[in-house]
């Protein structure tokens, strides 16, 4: 897959979402097959790869700063490669703007150490040059933790007004269930976290036989103790899917709501409203009182009024979500949102963000305090750190437990204290 003639060391820096982490894992596995060995630090690597994020302006800024920082830190003679969403979306521009970079590689473009090559020539990647292999279906290395992300599809068929992902990730491509189950078996973990751009739409692009994510969830739950789902479009949260999630041992609902004002959601080209969302959350809690909820919202979308903002504040107060993220609207080139009138002033956006985050911090604290004195099952990720079904890895709070509890195992614990988003517990 590469022309590397001798062993080399590599470092992969991952930015962005869990889906990018899966891509990095698969890229690392490919580099190992090609003769590479993971380096202990980027400054010790023959090959430094930055897997970038391009979802919003803040993520792009972080990606560029990371590339420049690693470019300064790498040792003489090493190669610096930029891949991921920014490489796919801005390949030509990046190649011209970053002379520090040796290669800009889009999705599926081979990445190699290029040992023996001289110079630092930036090589833009164009659509006609890609892909030569499919990251989605590459093998994974063994999991280093008791849990693992598993990406079940690539791309998205929706046309949300604020999102440019379909323009560079393409239409949805779901993997065969058999391929996913093989990967899960090889990972040998206690918890699998299923991810995709539009997770609940898994299988729709495959025609007859795989039109629903429900069979996938039930199949994976036969192989691992816990199955967690991230990023669910609210209109696809059917009764069947709710049942499958609860049966899989992790009643955790990560709902991509984005807002609650019906007029604003229509401008976003999204489904739903606050009353629908509250009704669905209440219905799930009636079925499963221990269910946990996460969501995210865009603040300052063009046309957002004070009334829209007040509706969102009221929703946060009533929904009592366990976890929630709020993000300033980012105008993305080529999206419907950039054609809309009535932009919201950035100062006002920041004020609204602060108000919403304060409300949600209070709601999260109430939810965590209410758990004191309860008993729950946890998975120990590393010595002294565990999670229950209420905490997604790397995203939510943690549960501090005694170091004596075995890593990678499930334990029953009593919750003894809450400290912000984190909990403390002792063996039950």
VENKATA-V124219 format. One line per field, one symbol per residue. phi: phi as a letter, one per 30 degrees, with the letter a starting at -180 (. if undefined). psi: psi as a letter, one per 40 degrees, with the letter a starting at -180 (. if undefined). burial: # if it has 24 or more other ideal C-beta (glycine too) atoms within 12 Angstrom, else .. Layout:
BEGIN
phi->???
psi->???
burial->???
END
This chain:
BEGIN
phi->.bcdcbebcbbcccbjdeddddededddddddedjdbeddaedccdbccccccbdbedddddddddddddddddddjdccbcbidddddbedddeddbddcdaccdeidecbdidjdcibddcdccedcbccaceecddcdedcbdbadbdcabiacdbedccceedbciddbdddeddddddedddhbdbccdbadbeddeiddcidjbcbdeededddddcbdbbcccicdddcddeddeddddddjbdbcccdciabdeddddddibcjaedddddddddddddbedecbbabbccidejdcddedddddddedddhddbacbbdebdceiceedcdchdcddddedddedddddddedddddddddddjdcbcbcddaeibbbcddbddiccdbbdbedddddiccbcbcdcabbidcbbbbed
psi->eifheiiiiihhhhiaiddddddddddddddddeeihhieideeidhhhhhiifdidddddddddddddddddiiheiihhhaadddddfddddddegedhdhhhahehhhidfheiiifhhgihideeiieihddeiiiiiheieiiihheiiiieifhdehedddeeaihhiiidddddddddddgidhhhhiidgdeehedeeahdgeiedddddddeedidhhihighhdeegidddddddddeegghhghgddiehddddddefiiaiddddddddddddddgdeiihiiiihheihehiddddddddddddddfidiiihhhhhhhheiddeeiafihhddddddddddddddddddddddddeeheihihihhdihehiiaeehiiedaaihhiieehhieiiihihhdihgbeiiiiih.
burial->.#.#...#########################.#.#.##..#..############..##..##.##..##..#...##############..##..#.################......####....##.#.#######.#.##############.###########.####.#.###.##..#.#################....#.##########.############.##...##.###.##############..##.##.#####..##.##..##..#.###############...##.###.##..##############..###......#....#..##..##.##..###.##..#..#.######...#########.#######...#..#.##.###..#..#######.
END
